[in-house]
Amino acid sequence: MPKGTQFNIWYWIAALLGILFIQYLYASAQSVAPVLYSDFEQYLRDGRVAEVAISDNFIRGELREPLPGGQTRFTTTRVDPDFAEQLQKYNVRFTGQIESTFLSDLLSWVLPVLLFFGLWMFLLRRMGGGIGGGLMQIGKSRAKVYVETDTKVTFDDVAGVDEAKDELKEIVAFLRNPGDYGRLGGHMPKGVLLVGPPGTGKTMLAKAVAGEARVPFFSISGSEFVEMFVGVGAARVRDLFEQARAKAPAIIFIDELDALGRARGIGPMMGGHDEKEQTLNQLLVELDGFDSSSGLVLLAATNRPEILDPALLRAGRFDRQVLVDRPDKVGRVQILEVYLRKSKLGTDVDPEKVAALTPGFTGADLANLVNEATLLATRRSGDAVTMEDFNNAIERIVAGLEKRNRLLNPREREIVAYHEMGHALVAMALPGLDVVHKVSIIPRGVGALGYTIQRPTEDRFLMTREELENKMAGLLGGRAAEWIVFHHLSTGAADDLARVTDIARAMVTRYGMSEKLGHVALEKDQRSLLTPNPMAGGPQEHDFSDRTAAAIDDEVRRIVDAAFDRTVAILTERRQLLEKTARALLEKETLDEAQLRALVGAPAPVPPQPVAV
C-alpha cells in the first residue's frame, strides 16, 4: 500500500475513535440526573438513596428507584446545613450554586503571559530592524526585486557608453531567446563585471539590461550581505540565488562588488574564517553551481577591480569584463542630450559648447550640471535655461559657491588679481595648454580667493615631456607674477606647488623623463586604476636606496626650479601686458575668453582637425 494511502487510513481511524469517545461522554452525561439539594434531602428522608459520594461542593450518588426520566444516578450541589435547615422551615426548594471563576483564573494567567511575550516581540522587532529586518529574517536576501514594469530604464536612457551598450545587448538577446545561443554549442557568460569610475552609469546600464530583456531584476549592494552575525552573508547569498532561480530568466545585480569580493588574506589580521571570506566563498560556489543556459545572468559593478579576488575573476565565473569609462566629448554631448530633454532650454544653449567646458565629467556629473543650471534659471525667475546658467553652474561645481560677502582688503585683492592673470598669460603664451575660458577674483568655495578656468580644445590621453613642462609653467604662473610684481611669495600658490611637485615627481619616478636617473620606473602609482584620488593606506613602499631617493629629490627640485625660472622669464617679457590685464581684472572682477583675447590681442584658437589614419 502506498505511504500516502496509509497516512489517510490512520486519519480515518483516529476520527472514528474520536466519534466513539464523544458518544460515550454524551451517553454518560445523559445517564446522570441533576437534582435540587432540597429534593436530595427529601430522598434521604424517604429512604430512596442507596449510596452517595461526597466532595467539597458536590454530592453524587445512586437511587434505589429510578427517577421519572429513568435515571438512577444523580448529582447535586451542596448547601450549608444551617442555611438549608432554615429554608426547609418555609418549604422553599433550593440547591447550591457555585460561581465559576474559570474566566478570571484564565485571564489572570494568560494576560500577564501575553503582555510579556508582546513586549518581548516588540523589543525583538525593534532590535532586529536595525540589524537586518528581524532575527527570523536575518538570513534572507535583502535584494530589491524589480519586475520588468518597475525598471522603466532602457538603452535609450543610457548614452556616452556605446561600446558597453553593444556588449550588453548580447546579454539582452540571450535572455529573450536562450535557445538560439546554444545551437552552435556555445553558451553565454555566467557573469558580467561592469568596471568603471564612480558615476559613469554602471548601475543604470544594469537596469537598462533588465528593462530591455523584460525579466525580473534582483538588485543588491555588496555591503548588504555582511551583518554582525556569523554566517548571515553566506545564507543571504544562497537565498538570493534560490529566489533568482525560481524566477528565471532573471538578472542578479550586485553593486559595489568590492565590498564583498575583496581578495582573501590581503591584510595581516585577515584569518581563514573571516565572515567576508565565508560570504565570498559561498558566492564562488553559487557561480560554479548554476547553469548559464537556465536564463540566469549575474551582473556586478565595481570601481576598484584591482582589489577583487582572482578566483572571482577567473574564466567560468565573471567571464566578461566591460569597461564603462568616462565619456569623451562625443559621449558627453550624447549624455547631455538625454538629460536636456526634460529642461526648457534657451536658443543659445548648445550641448557641444557645454561638453567642451566639462572635460572629465562623468554621466552623474553631467546630470548634476543640468540640474544646477535649471535651478539657477529658476532662482532668477527665467523663462528658460540659458548658456550663462550653464557657465555659472560649471563654475559652481568646479570652483565652489561664490562668496561675495568675503571682503578682501585692497592689498590682497591686488595680489589675487596679479596671481590669476599670471596663470592666464602663461597659459595663453605656451603651446599645448588648455584655452583660458574665464578669470575671476571673486572668492569661491572654501579657500579659493580667485580662479582661472581652462577648457581643452580636444580630449587628450598622452602627454609629452614638453607638454608636462608647459603645464608646470602654467601652474607656476601665479607664483611667478607675485614674485615679479611684489618681490615676495604668498600662501595663495600652495595648491599650485603641490600639483607641480606631483607632476615633477611623476616625471622622474614613473615616466622615466630624467636624464640623470634614466629610463626606469622607481615608484608604483599609489592611485586606484579608475579613480584619480590616492588610495588610502600606509606609507608608500619603494625598492630603491637612500642614495637614489636623494637623487630623486634633487632631480624633482631641479625640474621645478627650471619651470619657475622659465615662467618668470615669460612674464618678465610680458610685464606691461600683465599690468594692463591685472588692472582690467581689478576693475571688472571677471574676464571671459573674448575679453581676455581683446586685451592681449591674440586670435581665437583653431580646434584641431581629426586626421584619418
N, C-alpha and C positions, 0 to 999 in steps of 0.2 A: 504494500500500500504506500502511495506517495506520502512524503513527510508532511506536506501541506494538508492532505486529507486527514491524517491522524490528528493534526492540530485542531481541525474543525470538529472532529468527533468528540474530543475531550471537552470542547466548549459546550456541546450538546449535553454531555453527561453532567457537567457542572451546573448547567441551567436546570436540568431535571432534578438534581439533588436539592438545589435551592428552592424549587417549587414545592417539593415534598416537605422541606423544613418549614416553610411558611405555612403550609396547610396544617402541619402538626401544631404549630403555635396557635393558629386560629381555632382549631378544634379544642385545644386545651383551654383557651380563653372562654369559649362558649360553654364549657362544662362546669365552670365556676360561677356561682351567682353572687353578686354583691348585695348585701342586706344592710338594713339600718341597725345601728347599735341597740336601739330600743327593741327592735324585733328580735335581736340576738338574745337579749335578756329575757324576753318572753319565751323564747325557745328553751332557755335554760330552766325557767320555772315550769315549763310544760314537760320537761324531760325529753326533748326531741334531739338534743345534741349528743352525738356519740363520742366524738373526740375533738380536741382543739389544739392548735399550735400558736403560742403567744409570742409576739415580738414587741419591740418598744412602741410601735404605732399601729400595728395590725394584729388581728386575730383571724386565723384561718382554721377551718375545721370541716367536719363531715356530719351530716344529719342522719338520724335513724330512718327517717321517711323522706322521700323526695318532695321538693317544692312543686308548686303548680307548673313550673316550667320544665320539670323533670330533672333538675339538678339536685345532686345530693351533697356536693361540696359548696362551701360558701366562704366569703371573706368580708370583713367589716373593719371599720376604723375605730380604735379605742377612744373612749371619752373618760374624763376624770371621774372616779367613782362618786365622790361627794357631790359633784355637779350633776351627775346622772340621777342620783337619788332625789335631788330637788326637782328635776324635770319630771320624774315619774309621779310625783305628788299631784302634778297638774295634768297628767295624762298627755304629755307632749311627746310626739315622735321625734327622735333625734338620732344623729350619727356624728362621728368625728370628721373633721375636715383638716387635712394637712396642707399648709401653704407651701406651694412649690417655690424653692429657691434656686432652681436649676439655671434660670437665665441670669440671675445676679451672680451666682457662682461662676458661670461660664464667662461672663463679662469681666469679672474680677481677675480671672486668669488670662483671658485672651487679649483684652485691651492693653495691658502692660507689655505683653509679648509683641503684639502688633506695633505698638508705639516704638519699642526698642528696635525691632527689625526695620521699621520705616526710617527711623533716624539713622540707623547703620547703613541702609541702602542709599539714603540721600548723601551722607558723607562720602560713601564709596564712589558714588557717581561724580560728586564734585572733585574728589581727588583724582578719579580716573579720567575726567575730562581734560585735565592738564597734562596727562602722561600718555594720551593716545586713545581717548574715547571710551574709557572704562576697562576694568580688568578682563571682563568677559570678551571684549572685542579687541584686546591689545595685539593679538596675533593675526588679526585680519588686515588685509591690504587696505591702505588709505588712498588708493588711486581714485581719481575723479574719472568717471566714465561718461564720455560724450557719445551719444548716438549721432548718426550722420546728419540729422537735422539740427543738432546743437552746435556743431563745429562752425558752420557758416563761414569758413575760410577756404578759398580756392587758390589755384595758382595765379589767377588774375590779381589777387590781393598781394602777391609777393613779386617784387621787382628788384633788379640790380644784381641778381644771382642766377643768371641764365644757365651756367654750367651745372650748378647744383640742382636746379629745377629739371634739367634734362636727365640727370642721374636718377632722380626720384620719380620721374614719370614712368620709368620702367617698373618701379615697385607698384605704382598705381595699376598699371596694366596687368601685373601678375595677380593682384588682389581681386581684380574684376574677372579675370579668366585664368585661374590657376592651372587648368588642364593644358592650355596652349604652350606653357613653358616647359612641360615635361615630355613633349612629343619627340624631341631630339635627344633625350637623355640628360638634359641639363636641369638645374634647379636654381631657384632664386637664393640669394644670400640670406642667411639666418638673421644677421644683424647689420644695421647700417649706422655708422657713427658720424654724426654731424660735428665737424670741428671748425671752430672759428672764434674770433674775438667776441667779447660781450656786445650785444646789441645789433648783431648782423642779421638776425632773423632766423635763427636755428629753430626756435620753438614754433614760430609762425610757419616755417616750412613743414614741420612735422604735422601741424594741424591742417595745412593745405593738402598733404597726402591723404589724411583721413577724410577730408571733405570731398576730395576728388574721387577717392575709392568708394565712398559711401559705406563705410564699415565702422563698427564701434571703435572708439579711441580711448585707451586707458592711459591717463596722464598722471605721473607721479614724480616727485623730486627725489634725488638720491639720498638726501638727508632725512627723508621721512621713513626710511626703513629701520634706522637705528634708534632705540629708545633706551631707557635706563635699565630695563630688564634684559637679562641674558637670554639669547635665543629668539627674541622677538623679530629681529631683522630677517633671519632665515625663514621664520614662519610666514612673514609677510611676503617674501619672495615666492614661496610655494603657493600661497593663497592667490597672489596676483596672477601667476601663470595658470592656475586652475580656473580662475574666472575667465581669463582670456581664451583658454581652450574651449570653455563651454559656449563662448560666443563667436568662435572662429567662423569666417575670416575676420581678423581684428588686428589692431595695431597697439603695441605696448610702447609708450614713450617715456623714457627715464631722463629727466632733465638734470643737469649738473651731475653727470655720472662720476666725476672725480671725487665727490663726497662719498661714494660707495665703492668705487673701483680703484682706489689708491693702491699703488704697488705694495705688496706684503713685505714686512720685515725691513722697511727702509729707515726706520728710526731705532735708536738704541734701546728704547723701552717697549718696543713692539714685540709681544710674545706670540706664540703659535696659536693661543686660544683667545686672541683678541676678538671682541664682538664684531668689529667691522670685517675681520678676516672670515669669520663664520658666515656672515651675510654674503661676502664676495664669493666664497666657496659654493654657497647654495646657488648663487646666480650662475656661476660657471657650470654647475651640474644641470640647471634648467636649460641653459643654452645648448648643452650637449644632448638633452633629452627630447626636445621637441622636433618634429619633422617639418622641414620647411615647406613641404607640399601640402600641409594642413591648412595653409592660408593664414598663418600667424607670423607677423613681422615685428621684429624688435628694433625700434629707433632709439637712439640715445644722443645726447648733446653734451659737449664739454668745451671749455676754452683753455684747458690745461692737459692736453694729450700726453705731454711728456712725463706725467706722474702716474699714468694709468698702469695697471699690472700687465706685464707682457702676455700672461695667459688669457687675458680678456681680449687682446687684440690679435691673437693668432687666427689663422685661417680655420673656418668652421664655427667661429663664434661671431665676432664682428668682421665679416668678410670684406665689407666695403667701407671705406672712409671717404666722406665727402667734405671738401673744404668749402666753408662759407666765409669768404674773406670780406674785408672792407671793400665797398664798391668803388670803382673808378669813376671818372667824370660822367661817362655814358650811363653807368649804373645809377649814379646819384640823380641824374635827370629822370630816369625811369621811376625811381622811388619817389621823387618829388611830385611827379605827375599823378602817382597813386594817391598821395596824401593831400594834394591840392584839389582833388575832386570835390571835397566837402567844404572848401572855403570859397568865399566870394572874392574874386581877385580883381585888382585894377588892371587897366590896359597896359601898364608899364612893367608888369611882373613877367619875367622871363625865366623859366626853370634853368636855362643854360647859364644865365648870369649867377643865379643862386648857387648852382652846382659848382661854378668856378670859384666862388667865395668859400666853399666848405670842403676843402681837401682833408681827407682823413676822417670825415664824418661817417658814422655807421647809419644803418636804417633807423635805429632808435633815436640817434641824434637828430636826424632829419625830421622825424616825426615831432620831436620836441621843438625843433626850429619853427616848423609850420604852426604849431600851437602857440608858441611865444609871439610870433608875428601877428597871428589872429587876435591874441589878447591885447597886444599893443594897439592894433587898429580899433578894437572895441573900446579900449580905455580912452582914446582920443575922439570917440564918437564918429568914427569914419564910416563911410558907406561901403568901402571895400578895402582889402588889404593891398597896400602899395609896396613898391620896391624899397622905399625908405623904411617901412616897417620891417622888412626882411633884413636890411642892413643893421638897424638898431637891435634886432633880435640876435643877429650873429655877434655883434659887439657885446651884448649882454651875456651870451653863452661863453664866448672866448675870453673876454676881459673882466666880466663881472658886472654887477649892478652899478649904475652911475651914482657917484657920491658928490652931488653939487653942494651939499652942506659942509663938506670937508674943506675948510678955507686954508689956503696956503699963504704964507707971508710972501711979499714981493720977491725976496731973495730966492726962496725955494721954488717959486713959480718960474723964475728966470732960469734956474738950474735945470728944472724939468724940461723946459722948452728947448734949451740947447742940447740936452741929452737925447730927446726924441728926434730932433732934427739931425743929430749926428747919425743915428740909425738910418734915417730915411735917405740922407745924402750919400752915405757909403753904399747902401743897397741900390741906389739909382746909378752909382758910378761904376760898380763892378759888374761884369757879365755873369750870367748864370744864376743870379739871385732873383728871388720872387719879387714881383711887382708890388710897389708900395700902394696899398689901397686907401689907407687913411692914417693920419697922425693927429693925436689929440693930447691935450694936457688936462683934461677933465679927469679927476680921480675916479677909479673904478675898483670894484672888488674889495679885498681885504687890505692889500698894501700897495696896489698899483697907483702911483701918482700921475702916470701918463701911459700911453701905449701907442705902438706903431703896428698896424695890421698890414700884413703882406699876403698876397694871393698868388699861387703858382699859375703859370701860363699853361702847364701841362702836368700830367701825373708822371712822377719820376720814381724809378726803382733802383737805380745805381747812381753813385756819385764818385767822381774822380778826386784825386788829392787836391787839385787846383780848386775845384768847386767847394771842397771842405774848407780850404784856407779862405776862400772868399766868404763863406758862411760865417767863419770865425771873425773875419774883419767886420762884417755887418753887425754881429752881436757886440763887438767891442766899440762900435761907432759912438755910442752914448758916453762911454767912459773916456774915450779919446777927446770928444768935444768938450767935456768938462775940464780935462787937463789942459787943452789948448786955450780955452777962454778964461777959466778961473784959476788955473795953475794949482789945482788941488783935486782930490778924489773924494767922492761921497759914497754913501751906502746904497745909493739907488741902483748900482750896477751889480749887486750881489747875485741876482739870478742869472744875469748875462755871464758873469765869471764862472758860475757853476756849469752852465751849458758849454761854454768854451773849453773849460778844463776836461769835461767828459768827452768832447769831440777829439781833443788833442790826445788824451789817454787812449781812446779807441784807435786812433791812427797809429799809435806806437805799439800797443799790446795786442790788438786784434786784427788790424788791417795790414800790418807789415809795411807801413809807409814811412819808416825811418831808415835813413842810410846807415846810421850808427849801429842799430840793432839788427838790421837785416830783415829778410822775408820769413819771419817766424811769428806764430801766434802764441803770446805769452800768457794770456788770460782767457778764460771762458766767459761767454756772455752770461751774466747773472740774471738776465731777464727771462720771463716766460717766452715761449715761442710765439705767442699770439697777443701778448699784452705788452705795452711799452713800459710799464712800471717795473722796477726791480722786484724780484721775488724776495719775500720776507725770509729771513733765515739768519744763520750765524755769520761770522766773518768770512770774507772771500778767501778761497784757497788758491795758492799759486805754487807752481812747480819750478820756480827759478830761485837763484841765490840772492843773498842780500846785495851783492855787488851789482847784479843785474837790476835789482829793484832801485838802487841808487842811480844807475844809468837811465832807467825809465823815467824817474823823477826829473833828472837833468834834461832829458830829451823833451819831456812834456813842457817844462818851463821854457826851453829854448823855442819851441813851436809857438807857444802863447805869446812870448815876448816879441817874436818876429811878426806875428799877426798884429800886435798892438802898435809896434813901430810903423808897420805899413799903413795902418788905419790913421795914425797921427799924420803921416805924410800926405795921405789923400785929403784929409780935412784941412790941413795947413794950406794946401794948394787952393782949396775952395773956401778960404776963410771969409771972404766977402759974401759969398753965397750963403754961408752958414749964418752970418749976422742978419742978412736980409730975410731969409726964411724963418729964423727964430723970432724976429720982431713981428712978422706976419702971424706966426702961430700964437704969440702972446696976445695979439690984438683979436684974433678970431677964435682962439681956443681949439678949433678943429679945422684941419685942411684935408680935403679929399684928393683923389688922384688927379683930377683935372686941374685943381688949383695949384697943386704941387708942380705939375708939369709946366703950367703957365709961369710960375715963379722961376723955375730952373731953366726953362726954355728947352726942355727935352721933348722929342717926338713920342707919340704913343707907341707902345710896343706892338710888334707884329707877331701874332701867335704862330708857332712853328707848324709847318705843314707835315702831315704824316708821309713817310716815304715807303713805298711798296718795295718789298724785297722778293 
